[in-house]
Every structure is written in C-alpha cells, then in structure tokens.
Amino acid sequence: MRSILPVALLTAAGLFAGVNTASAAGGYPGFQCFKTADRDVYCSDAKVKNHDAGSAWIKTCPADVTAHISGKPYIAASRPNGAHSC
C-alpha cells in the first residue's frame, strides 16, 4: 500500500520547491524537474520563471506521483530526454 503525503506536508518538507537548487543548475528560467523513488524523472513542459511557478507546476502532478518524490526538485537548463510530464 502506498502512503500518500498531503500537499501541505510535502510543502513543509521543502519538496515543492527548488529551494537553493536553482543556482546550482543554472537558475531560472529553467525546466522544473524532480525524480521519484522509482528513478523516474518528471519535468515541466515549459521553462518556469521562478520558484512559485515551479511549485505550482509540481502541484499539478497526480498525488500518487508526488507521494514518491525522492530528494528536492531541481531546475534544468534543458529538458531531459524521456522525462515524464504531469
């Protein structure tokens, strides 16, 4: 059985933010991405302009996907081949 974390808990844990990762990956604007525990990569279809836009995109993903985010989301300068969309 998969446990589904509420959006508020993920937000509090910093999982809905590219906090402190934007500068390391080239910064905004960029593609908002995250990995799941199954090593699947999800990225926005378009570049996001800032942290709030990236967070909003992640919130559009299904709960069964966001419940398995592994690590912090990050910003990528280019969208990885094979990345999933939400």
QUITALIN-V551389 format. One record per residue. N is the residue number from 1. RES is the residue in one small letter. SS is DSSP state (hx for helix, st for strand, lp for the rest). OMEGA is omega in whole degrees, -180 to 180 (999 if undefined). Layout:
n-><N;N>
res-><RES;RES>
ss-><SS;SS>
omega-><OMEGA;OMEGA>
This chain:
n-><1;2;3;4;5;6;7;8;9;10;11;12;13;14;15;16;17;18;19;20;21;22;23;24;25;26;27;28;29;30;31;32;33;34;35;36;37;38;39;40;41;42;43;44;45;46;47;48;49;50;51;52;53;54;55;56;57;58;59;60;61;62;63;64;65;66;67;68;69;70;71;72;73;74;75;76;77;78;79;80;81;82;83;84;85;86>
res-><m;r;s;i;l;p;v;a;l;l;t;a;a;g;l;f;a;g;v;n;t;a;s;a;a;g;g;y;p;g;f;q;c;f;k;t;a;d;r;d;v;y;c;s;d;a;k;v;k;n;h;d;a;g;s;a;w;i;k;t;c;p;a;d;v;t;a;h;i;s;g;k;p;y;i;a;a;s;r;p;n;g;a;h;s;c>
ss-><lp;lp;lp;lp;lp;lp;hx;hx;hx;hx;hx;hx;lp;lp;lp;lp;lp;lp;lp;lp;lp;lp;lp;lp;lp;lp;lp;lp;lp;st;st;st;st;st;st;st;lp;lp;lp;lp;st;st;st;lp;lp;lp;lp;st;lp;lp;hx;hx;hx;hx;hx;hx;hx;hx;hx;lp;lp;lp;hx;hx;hx;hx;lp;lp;st;st;st;st;st;st;st;st;lp;lp;lp;lp;lp;lp;lp;st;lp;lp>
omega-><179;175;-178;179;178;-180;-179;180;177;178;-180;180;179;-177;177;-177;172;-175;178;178;-177;-178;-180;-176;179;174;-179;-8;-180;179;177;-177;171;177;177;179;178;180;173;179;176;178;176;179;180;177;174;-175;-176;-179;-178;179;177;178;179;179;-180;180;177;-179;179;-178;-180;175;-176;178;-177;176;180;-179;-178;172;-177;179;178;180;176;-177;-179;175;178;179;178;173;176;999>
